[in-house]
Amino acid sequence: MQKNGKVIGRGAQTRLRRLGQVYGIDFAFQGMVGNTRLSHQLIRYAGMKGADVQRRVIDIIFKKHFEDTGDITSIDFLVGIGKDAGLDELEVRQYLHLGTGAKEVDDAALSARADGVAHVPTIEINGVRVEGADEPGEFYTTLVSIKEGL
């Protein structure tokens, strides 16, 4: 898998593959990481149809992108995901082609950056951030620090 044109190291792939297997995820590491704006627009659209539909869309996006190496930047790929989740294919295609929801997606990204978010994922617990795909020990240390009031 590539990130910003660089291949993710074998050690990181091994760690993620092991972690994924625990949760039933079979990371392929063969797809390109691209701009996720369209997928966020699809997720936003699905949310307008209900939380259960949005959850299905998110699950299918992750499965088809990370395991089946689908192209996250392709409208056709995302329309197929919408259809698989029970959304109307034509409505999804129009929503994505027209850029509906793009401003809201962009505004949310700008707001996150302005708030100091620099990595994905970023998890904030009681004002303490753990950023990127950190080791589980980093989360444990953060939780212990919070509990102890450090």
HUDA-V244622 format. One record per backbone hydrogen bond with DSSP energy under -0.5 kcal/mol. CO is the residue of the C=O (numbers start at 1). NH is the residue of the N-H. Records with the same first field share a line. If there is no record, write none. Layout:
BEGIN
CO = NH, NH
END
This chain:
BEGIN
1 = 8
2 = 33
3 = 6
6 = 3
9 = 13
10 = 14
11 = 15
12 = 16
13 = 17
14 = 18
15 = 19
16 = 20
17 = 21
18 = 22
19 = 23
20 = 23, 25
21 = 24
24 = 26
25 = 27
31 = 2
32 = 34
36 = 40
37 = 41
38 = 42
39 = 43
40 = 44
41 = 45
42 = 46
43 = 47
44 = 48
45 = 48, 49
46 = 49, 50
47 = 50
50 = 54
51 = 55
52 = 56
53 = 57
54 = 58
55 = 59
56 = 60
57 = 61
58 = 62
59 = 63
60 = 64
61 = 65
62 = 66, 67
63 = 67, 68
64 = 70
65 = 69
66 = 28, 29
70 = 72
71 = 74
74 = 78
75 = 79
76 = 80
77 = 81
78 = 82
79 = 83
80 = 84
81 = 85
82 = 87
83 = 86
88 = 92
89 = 93
90 = 94
91 = 95
92 = 96
93 = 97
94 = 98
95 = 99, 100
96 = 99
99 = 102
101 = 105
102 = 106
103 = 107
104 = 108
105 = 109
106 = 110
107 = 111
108 = 112
109 = 113
110 = 114
111 = 115
112 = 117
113 = 116
121 = 132
123 = 125, 130
124 = 126
125 = 128
128 = 125
130 = 123
132 = 134
135 = 138, 139
136 = 140
137 = 141
138 = 142
139 = 143
140 = 144
141 = 145
142 = 146
143 = 147
144 = 148
145 = 150
146 = 149
END
